[in-house]
Structures are given as structure tokens and as C-alpha cells.
Amino acid sequence: MTAGEKPALEGSGISGAMVSAWGNAPANPPTYECVKIFDAAGQKLLATGTCSGTWGQFSIPLPPGRYIVDKEGTRTAVDVAPGQWVNLSPREPPRPVP
């Protein structure tokens, strides 16, 4: 693994961040519950994710299947395939960043 490279996640699940990696990040970011995972019908809460670190990173291991992800009050259907991690990070800002 090279410097700056993230280690590969094993299994499958959902990962991401709450904040785009640009601008002035907080010096001591809080840890907080930021993501809720529901069954495919959106009725049964299956898991919650805790965000931490400068960009509010999270990772939630899940078996393959269809899930409804509630992130910041927005619900999105997500399909997790075997051996796949779905990245729900915000899009990168255009380059160059002002």
C-alpha cells in the first residue's frame, strides 16, 4: 500500500463521508450518528452508522442486498453486491478549488 492509499475493505457494505474533502475542516470534529440503514421496504431499521474524522467518514458492513439509506434526511435505495462497498461520499468539487 502506498502513502495516502486507503486500505481495502473486506466483505460488502456501505461507506462514505458526509463532507467533501475541500475547504477548512474542523479541528476537532464530533463523532455522531449520521446514517440509518433500512430494509428494502424502508420500514425496518437494520443498522446505524457513526461518522467520525475530519470528513465525517463511515463504513457499515452489510450482506449483499437492497437497502434504503437515510443520510441527512434523504432516503436512497442502494444495491450492495457480494464483495462490493457502495461509496456514498459527496461528489468531489471541481478542480482547482478556490
C-alpha positions in Angstrom: 0.0 0.0 0.0 1.4 3.4 -0.9 1.2 6.6 1.3 -2.3 8.1 1.2 -3.9 4.9 -0.1 -6.9 3.7 1.9 -6.8 0.0 3.0 -9.3 -2.2 1.1 -12.5 -3.0 2.9 -13.3 -6.7 3.1 -16.8 -8.1 2.6 -19.5 -5.8 1.5 -21.4 -2.8 2.7 -21.9 0.9 2.5 -19.2 3.5 3.2 -18.6 7.2 2.5 -18.3 10.6 4.1 -20.6 13.4 4.9 -18.3 16.3 3.9 -16.5 17.0 0.6 -12.7 16.9 1.0 -12.0 20.6 0.5 -12.1 23.8 2.4 -11.2 24.2 6.1 -12.2 21.1 8.0 -13.0 21.5 11.7 -10.0 20.9 14.1 -11.9 18.6 16.5 -14.8 17.1 14.5 -17.5 15.4 16.6 -18.5 11.8 16.3 -22.2 11.4 15.7 -24.8 9.0 14.3 -25.2 10.1 10.7 -26.6 7.2 8.6 -29.5 4.8 9.0 -29.9 1.6 7.0 -33.4 0.2 6.5 -34.7 -2.9 4.8 -35.8 -2.7 1.1 -39.3 -1.6 2.1 -37.9 1.3 4.2 -39.7 0.1 7.3 -37.3 -1.9 9.5 -34.2 -0.2 10.8 -31.3 -2.6 10.3 -28.2 -0.6 11.2 -26.9 2.9 12.0 -23.6 4.4 11.0 -21.4 6.6 13.1 -19.4 9.4 11.4 -16.0 10.5 12.6 -12.9 12.1 11.5 -12.2 15.3 9.5 -14.7 14.4 6.7 -17.3 12.5 8.7 -16.3 9.1 7.4 -18.4 6.0 8.0 -18.5 2.3 7.0 -21.3 -0.2 7.6 -20.7 -3.8 6.8 -23.8 -5.4 5.2 -24.6 -8.6 3.5 -25.5 -8.3 -0.2 -29.0 -7.0 -0.9 -31.1 -3.9 -1.4 -31.3 -1.3 1.3 -32.8 2.1 1.9 -30.2 4.5 3.2 -31.2 7.6 5.2 -28.4 10.1 5.0 -29.1 13.7 6.2 -32.8 13.1 5.9 -32.6 12.0 2.3 -33.6 8.3 1.6 -31.8 6.5 -1.3 -32.2 2.9 -2.5 -28.8 1.2 -2.7 -28.0 -2.3 -4.0 -25.0 -4.0 -2.4 -23.4 -6.8 -4.4 -21.2 -9.6 -3.0 -17.7 -8.2 -2.3 -18.8 -4.6 -3.1 -18.7 -1.5 -1.0 -21.0 1.3 -2.2 -19.5 4.7 -1.7 -22.0 7.4 -0.6 -19.5 10.3 -0.3 -20.4 13.7 -1.8 -19.0 14.5 -5.2 -15.6 16.0 -5.4 -15.6 19.7 -6.1 -14.3 20.8 -9.5 -10.6 21.5 -9.7 -8.9 23.8 -8.9 -10.6 24.5 -5.6 -10.7 28.3 -5.0 
